[in-house]
Amino acid sequence: MSNSRKEHAVEGLDSKHDDIHVHDHESCCLSRRGFIGGTVAAAVVGTLGGLGLPETAWAAGDDYDYLKANKDYAAKKALHKATYPGPKPIRPAKRMAVVACMDARLDVEDMLGVQTGDAHVIRNAGGVVTEDALRSLVISHHLLNTREFILIHHTRCGMLAFTDDLLKAGLEGDPKAVELLSKATGRTFVSPNASATSPAEFHAFRGQIEAVDAPKDKLTNVERLNWDVRRGISRIMNHPWIPTKGPDAVSVRGFIYDVDTGLLEEVSYPGSMGSFG
């Protein structure tokens, strides 16, 4: 990089307190010391302008059929390359962000056939669209140019085996809750016998609880999974900071992954998101 880029000046910055270091065409680091008011915006705009990034750096990746790749994966074809690929751009090549469950049986890159550098993968218990997942998605789209969000729940999910109140009661030492949780999970539930303010929610799925790793049943547990996927889609579609119309729109799709077959099944939306009863 030329010295002129490295020495790019931003009006309003005091060089004794604020500095900006531009590392390369793919990333920049703002070292913040006492930025106030419009100075932050001036610093960011000035820095990005100084990078001289070509328009193609923000262009869409090629169309990618991840459902076809998923069928190949289920047919036991190796798709994901596990070796280090070398330096990659910071922006995901497939312009995808995936929210998926943390379950050990899910290998998101493999099931979608994506490579290192292709997609953002956000994982938590259940693949729930939580406040923190939304935080990541907003950043993923507005700063790193993703255009498709994919939600993945799965069969035999542990989030079907409890309710928030049941788990909290067990953690606080309620004997009946401890007994139920032990039966549901197949392990001795050891209660800390203490109350806590966080996490405020565990985001257990709505509906009648069942044993951990219960087999797939379209009339019961699959419908519960569908409910929660739709709730996640709704949270994204109705978030004020995630555009779903216009030239900057994000598309959102949700799926249930069958851990026994390796296949994805799309969840229809809109639709039922569950019943309190």
MOFENKA-V298961 format. One record per residue. PHI is phi in degrees with one decimal (* if undefined). OMEGA is omega in whole degrees, 0 to 359 (none if undefined). Layout:
{{PHI | OMEGA} {PHI | OMEGA}}
This chain:
{{* | 183} {-71.3 | 179} {-62.1 | 182} {-62.7 | 178} {-72.8 | 181} {-63.9 | 184} {-99.4 | 182} {-54.8 | 183} {-92.8 | 175} {-118.0 | 183} {-62.5 | 177} {98.1 | 179} {-90.2 | 173} {-91.2 | 187} {-63.0 | 180} {-77.7 | 186} {-121.2 | 183} {-121.0 | 176} {-142.3 | 179} {-126.8 | 179} {-115.7 | 176} {-99.0 | 185} {-88.6 | 182} {-163.7 | 184} {-72.2 | 186} {-101.6 | 183} {-150.9 | 175} {-143.4 | 181} {-125.3 | 175} {-98.6 | 174} {-95.8 | 189} {-100.4 | 174} {-140.2 | 175} {81.9 | 176} {-66.5 | 177} {-136.6 | 174} {52.0 | 184} {-74.0 | 182} {-62.8 | 180} {-61.6 | 180} {-61.6 | 179} {-62.3 | 180} {-64.6 | 182} {-65.4 | 180} {-61.8 | 180} {-63.7 | 181} {-67.1 | 181} {-63.9 | 177} {-63.2 | 181} {-71.7 | 180} {-70.3 | 182} {63.6 | 181} {-67.0 | 177} {-69.1 | 180} {-59.1 | 182} {-64.0 | 179} {-65.7 | 181} {-106.0 | 185} {-72.5 | 181} {-68.4 | 173} {-72.4 | 181} {-69.1 | 179} {-59.4 | 186} {-131.9 | 181} {-94.8 | 183} {-75.4 | 176} {-73.2 | 174} {-64.4 | 178} {-61.6 | 179} {-64.2 | 177} {-64.3 | 177} {-64.8 | 178} {-62.0 | 180} {-63.8 | 177} {-84.6 | 175} {71.3 | 174} {-88.2 | 179} {-78.2 | 184} {-116.4 | 184} {-82.8 | 178} {-91.6 | 188} {-83.0 | 182} {-78.0 | 179} {-61.3 | 187} {-88.7 | 186} {89.0 | 182} {-58.7 | 180} {-130.9 | 174} {-63.5 | 181} {-72.9 | 182} {-86.6 | 182} {-60.0 | 186} {-63.5 | 181} {-89.2 | 179} {55.8 | 181} {-114.8 | 168} {-129.7 | 185} {-116.8 | 172} {-110.2 | 186} {-137.2 | 178} {-69.9 | 180} {-81.8 | 184} {-47.6 | 184} {-66.2 | 181} {-84.5 | 181} {-102.2 | 170} {-111.3 | 190} {-60.2 | 181} {-60.7 | 180} {-66.3 | 186} {-65.3 | 178} {-100.4 | 179} {70.2 | 181} {-94.5 | 182} {-107.7 | 175} {-55.7 | 181} {96.0 | 183} {-86.8 | 190} {-150.2 | 168} {-82.1 | 178} {-124.5 | 182} {-111.5 | 185} {-127.0 | 174} {-157.2 | 179} {-64.3 | 178} {97.1 | 187} {68.2 | 186} {-80.8 | 176} {-81.2 | 180} {-89.2 | 176} {-58.4 | 182} {-71.9 | 176} {-63.6 | 177} {-63.3 | 176} {-55.9 | 181} {-65.9 | 181} {-67.1 | 178} {-61.3 | 178} {-65.1 | 181} {-57.3 | 182} {-77.9 | 190} {-72.2 | 182} {-104.9 | 186} {-124.6 | 162} {70.3 | 173} {-75.4 | 184} {-127.1 | 178} {-134.8 | 177} {-107.2 | 182} {-123.3 | 178} {-104.6 | 182} {-129.7 | 166} {-100.6 | 182} {-154.2 | 177} {-68.2 | 179} {59.8 | 184} {-79.6 | 179} {-65.8 | 180} {-70.7 | 176} {-85.8 | 192} {-100.8 | 181} {-157.9 | 169} {-116.5 | 179} {-59.0 | 182} {-64.3 | 179} {-63.5 | 181} {-65.4 | 179} {-62.9 | 179} {-62.8 | 178} {-64.1 | 179} {-65.3 | 180} {-87.3 | 172} {106.4 | 179} {-66.9 | 185} {-59.7 | 181} {-65.4 | 178} {-64.2 | 178} {-59.9 | 180} {-64.1 | 181} {-63.9 | 180} {-67.5 | 177} {-65.0 | 179} {-67.9 | 184} {-68.1 | 186} {-97.4 | 181} {74.5 | 176} {-136.5 | 178} {-68.9 | 180} {-83.7 | 182} {-101.5 | 184} {-81.0 | 173} {-72.6 | 182} {54.2 | 180} {-148.1 | 176} {-97.3 | 180} {-148.3 | 180} {-88.2 | 180} {-138.0 | 359} {-69.6 | 181} {-69.8 | 180} {-138.9 | 173} {-104.3 | 176} {61.1 | 175} {-61.3 | 184} {-76.2 | 179} {-66.5 | 175} {112.6 | 182} {-67.8 | 182} {-71.7 | 180} {-143.9 | 180} {-67.4 | 176} {-58.7 | 177} {68.3 | 177} {-66.5 | 182} {-60.0 | 180} {-61.1 | 176} {-141.6 | 186} {-61.9 | 183} {-84.6 | 183} {-123.0 | 189} {-70.2 | 178} {-67.2 | 177} {-63.7 | 176} {-64.2 | 176} {-64.1 | 178} {-57.8 | 179} {-55.1 | 186} {-72.9 | 175} {-61.1 | 179} {-64.3 | 177} {-62.3 | 178} {-65.2 | 178} {-60.4 | 181} {-61.8 | 179} {-61.8 | 179} {-73.0 | 184} {-62.3 | 183} {-104.0 | 179} {-79.2 | 185} {-65.2 | 183} {-101.3 | 178} {-117.3 | 183} {-74.0 | 177} {-120.2 | 175} {-137.6 | 177} {89.6 | 185} {-66.8 | 181} {-104.1 | 187} {-66.1 | 175} {-104.6 | 173} {-96.0 | 183} {-132.3 | 177} {-135.1 | 180} {-128.4 | 185} {-139.8 | 168} {-109.6 | 177} {-94.2 | 179} {-90.0 | 184} {-69.4 | 180} {-91.7 | 181} {-121.9 | 183} {84.5 | 184} {-99.1 | 174} {-97.1 | 174} {-125.0 | 185} {-72.9 | 178} {-96.7 | 179} {-70.3 | 178} {-149.7 | 2} {-76.0 | 180} {176.1 | 182} {-63.2 | 176} {-114.4 | 175} {108.5 | 180} {-124.5 | 178} {-62.5 | 179} {-69.8 | none}}
